[in-house]
Amino acid sequence: MSTTDPVNHPLVEAARRLADDVLAPAAEAHDRTGVTPEAIAAVKASGVLGVNAPAAYGGSEAPAAVGREVAEILAGACCSTFFIQAQHHTPVRTLVAGAEAARERWLRPLSEGSALAGIAFSHLRAFPKLPVRATRLPDGGVRFDGRVPWYTGWGLNDVFLLGGATEDGEVVFALAEPREQAGLTPTAPLQLAALTGARTVGLVLDGLTVPADDVVIRQPYEDWATADRPKNTNTNPAVLGVTRAALDLLDASGDGEAKDTAGVLRARLDAVRADAYALVDDVPAGERLDDRLAVKTRAYDLMRAATTAAIVIGGGRAFSLSAPAQRLAREGLFLVVQGQTAEVRSAHLAALRA
């Protein structure tokens, strides 16, 4: 069993300062009008972007438990900002295992936090449909055509990892600049019930060409899918972070019943967290998927209970757009469907029928 205690790690302390000083005070404004460049600058300066990045490239190479604690803290403070920075860590991990040219150009700025990365590849899960078609070019580059339905962080990211698939079943990941350019046009910002502040758009790709030096990985689709499928069966630390923030509202209310409720739900939160993270740390990826899904749905249920309790104790005031309770409840709904696969959806619905 993992014995890592992340509580006193310097990056966890940095995440708390970022959350308390910058993100939480601005969370309702971010929710209504968008995460600001100033908030992203604070994220970059905090060091959290390098939490799992290799030390050889300027990252912290912290234990996984530290990364999860940082994620919980940031998600509870401002889920819009959390979600933008959460995209960053996948390009970092992909570059570590990717082609040398792209790695040497991009891994250091991403690890040090001087650059922020986004992602655009969830559409790959629709294969054999090809929402984004990748075409190999004679010089080793790649042309992308199609439509990316969701891209988060538009106007804030410095680079993004774009995924596409070829007609013959190869997945291609490449890095590109997230700006309007030949072959890349953003849609109008998407108006969402929650996390509109994360600046999400669609991307229309019409011959976007990426040079060979920015191609990170090519692999058979099945190899990629085999590694990808189990990931979303794990509990998202952000769910636990939003739950924790809602319980903090109950504790801060001054109401005895609210505090009693928070105490009961916090004990359940501790149990869910322990079960969820033990499955990640102690069980090989791809094993005990039913157990992972069961814990994941328990976490959803607990988040719903905690955010509902925060609204109950807030009463009518909780529905003001300046009130954190309504924001946390909406963020919780977003997290229920974020990254949802057919397997996760079926397990969740089955749990609700039980």
N, C-alpha and C positions, 0 to 999 in steps of 0.2 A: 504493500500500500504506500501511496505517496505521502511523504512527511514534510514536504516543502511548506514553510510558513511564509506567505508573501507579505504579511502585514507591515513589516518594518523595512521592506526593500525601498531603496531610494526612488525608484520609478513609481512605486505606489504612493509614496509621500508626494512626489511631483504631481501625480494625477489628482490627489486630494486638493493640492493648492490650486491647480488648474480648475477643478470643479467648483471649489468654494469661492475663488476670487473672480473667475471669468465666466464660466459656463452657467452655473445655476442662477446667478443674478440676471443673466440675459436670456434664459431659456424661453420665457414666454414671448419676448420680442423676436427671438430667432424663429419660434414657431409661427408667428404671424407674418414676419417680413423677410425672413431668410437669415441663415448663418452669415456672419460678416467676415470680410477679409481679416479684420483685426482679431477675431476669435481664432481663425485658422492660423494666423501668425503666432498666437499664444500656444496653440497646439504644437506647432513646429518647434517652438522654443523650449517646450516642456521636456522634450526627449521621448515622449510616449510613442512616437512613430517608429522608433528603433527598438521597441521592447523585445521583439523576437528576431531582430536582424543580426547578422553575424558580426562579432566584435572586430574581425579583420577588416570590415568595411565601415566601421564607425558606429555600429549598433551596440545594443546592450546584451544581446544573446541571453536574455533572462529566462528563467524556468517558465514552463507553461502556466503554472499557478499564478505567477506574477502577471502574465498577460491577461488571464481571466479576471483577476482582481481589478486591474486597470480598466478593463472593459465594463465591469459592473459599476465602478465609480463614475465613469464618463457617461454611461447610458442613463444612470439615475439622475445625473446633473442636467444633461441636455441631450436627448436622444437624437435630435437632428445632427448636432455636431459629432456625437459618437458615431453615427451611421456613416457620415462622410469619411471620418478617419478610419473606420473599420475596413473600408474598401482597400486601404493602402497596404495592408499586411499580406494580401494574396499576391500582388505583384512582387513583393520582396521575396516571398517563399519561392515563387516561380523563377525569379532571376537566379536564385542560389543554384538551382538545378538546370538552368538554361544555358543558352549559347554564350560563349565567352565575350563576343563583341558587345552584345546588349548588356551583359552583366557588368563589364568594365566601364561602360558609359553611364549606367543608371543606378547600380546597386549602392554605391557610396552616397550620392545625394539623398536617396530614399532612406537609407539606413541612418544617416546623420540627421534627417528631418529637414534638410534645406529644400526638399521637393516633396510634394504630396501627390500620390497616385490614386487613380480611380480604376474601376473595372467595368467591362462590358462583355459578359460571356454567358450569362444565365440562359440565353436563348439556345445554347448548345444542347441543353437537356431536351429540346424538341426533336433532335435527330431521330429518324432520317430526314425529317423536314429540314430545310436550310434557310432559316430566317436571315442568316448572314452567310453568304457564300464566299469561300476563300479560293482564289485562283493563283496557282504558282506561276511566277514569272521567270523567264529565261535567266535573268541575272541573280536569281535567288531571293528576290523580293516577293511580295504578296499583294494581290489586289483584293479588296473587300467590297462586296455589293450586298445590299439588303437593308434591313431595318433593325436597329437595336431598340427594343421597347422601353427599356429603363436604363438611364445613365445618371448617377448621382454625383453631385459636386460640380456641376457645370459652372464655369467662371471662377472656380476656386482651386481646381486641380492643375498640376503642372504637366502631367503625363497620364496616359491610361493604358491598361492592358486590354487589348481587343482580341476576342476569340471568334474564329469562324471555322467552318468545316468545308472540305472539298467534296466534289461529287463522288470520289472513290473512298471516302471515309477516313480522311486524315484530318485531325484537329490541328489548327495553327493558331498560336498566340503571338502577338506582336505588340510593340509599344508605339503609340502615336500621340501627337499633340492634341489636346482637347480644345480645339478652336475651330471656328468655321473656316473651311478651306476647300480647295478643289477636291470633290469627292466626299465631303463631310458637311452636312447641314443639320443643325439642331432643330428640334421642334420648339414650339412655345413651351414654357415651363408647365409641368403637369400640376394641376390643382388637386391635391389629395386630402383625404379626411384627417390625415396625420402626417407629420414630417414633410409637409410642403416646404418647410424651411431648409431641407437638405438639398434644394436646388436640383430637382430631378427633371430630366428632359428625355425625349427620344432622339435617336440619331439616325438620320437618313444617309446611307452609304451608297454612293454612285461612282464607283471606280476609285475609292480611296487607295492609294498606293503607298506601301510601306517598304523602305529599302531593306536589303538583306541584313544589314548590321543591326536592325531593330527587330528582327524576328527572334523570338525568345525560345520557342519550343515547337516542334512538330512531332506528333505521335498518332498512332491509330486511335480512332474514336473509342473503341472498346477499352483500351488501356486507360484512357482518361476517365471514362465513365465508371470503370471498376473502382478507381480511387475516389471519384466524386460522390458516388451514390450513398455511401455510409455517412458522409459528413453531416448531412442535415437530419440524421436521426439523433444526433447529440443535442443536449440542451444548450441553448444560446445563453451565454453569460449576461447578455443585455436583458433578458427576461428576468433574471434574478436581480439585476441592478434596478430595474423599474419597480419591482416588488419591494425592494429594500427602501427605495425613496418614498413609496407610498406609506410604508410602515413608519418611516420617520415623521411623516405628516401627522399620523395618529399620535405618536409619542409627543409631538410638539403642540398638540391641540389643547393640552391642559385638562382634558376630559378623562375621568377615571375609567369609564367603560371603553373609551377609545384606546387607552393605554393597555387595558386588559386584553382587548382584541388584538392589539399589536403584539403583545407578549405571546399569545397563542399562535398567531400566524408566523411570528419570527422563529419559533421553535420548529414549525413545519418547514420554513425556508431553510433553516440549517440542515434539516434532514434531507430535503430535496437536493440541496447543493452538494452535500456529502455523497449522496448516491450518484448524482450526475457526474461529478468529477472523478469518482472512483472508477466509473465505467470508462472514462476517457484515459485515465492514467494507468489503470491496472489490467485492462482487457484489450487484447489486440483489435485494431480497427477492423470493422466488418463482422465482428462476432457479437453475439447477444443483442442483436438489433431490436428484438421485441422488448427487451428490458430497457434499452435506451429510449425507445419510443414511449414506453409506459412512464418513465421518469419525465420525459419531455412534456407529456400531457399533464402530469401532476404539476409541473412548473407553471404551465399555462393556467390551470385551475387556480393555483395559489396567487398568481399575478392578478387574475380577474377578481378574486376575493379581496385582495389588498387594495387595488385601485377603486373597487366599489366601496369599500369601507372608508377610504379617504374622501370620496364624494358624499357618503352618508354623513360623516361628521362635519363636513363643510357646509352641508345644506345648500340652499339657493346660491350662496356666495361661491360655491365650488364651480358654478357654471359660468362665472365671469372668465373672459379670455385672459385675464391677468392672474387667474388662480392656477396653481400648479396641479391640483387634483384632476381637473378635466383634461389637462394636457397629458398627464401620466396615463389616464384611462385610454385616451386615443392612441398614445404611443404603444400601449399594451396591445390594442387591437391590430396595429400595424405589425408588431412583432409576431403575432399569431400567424400571419400569412407571409411574412418576409422569408424568402428562401424555401417556401413550401413546395414539397414534392407530392406526387400522388400517394406515395407510401405514408408520408407524414399526415396528409389530409385524411386518409382512410383510418389511420390509428386514432386520430383526434376525434373523428366522428363516432367511431366505435366506443371510445371512452365516454363520450357525451350520451350515448344510448344506454350505457351500462347502469 
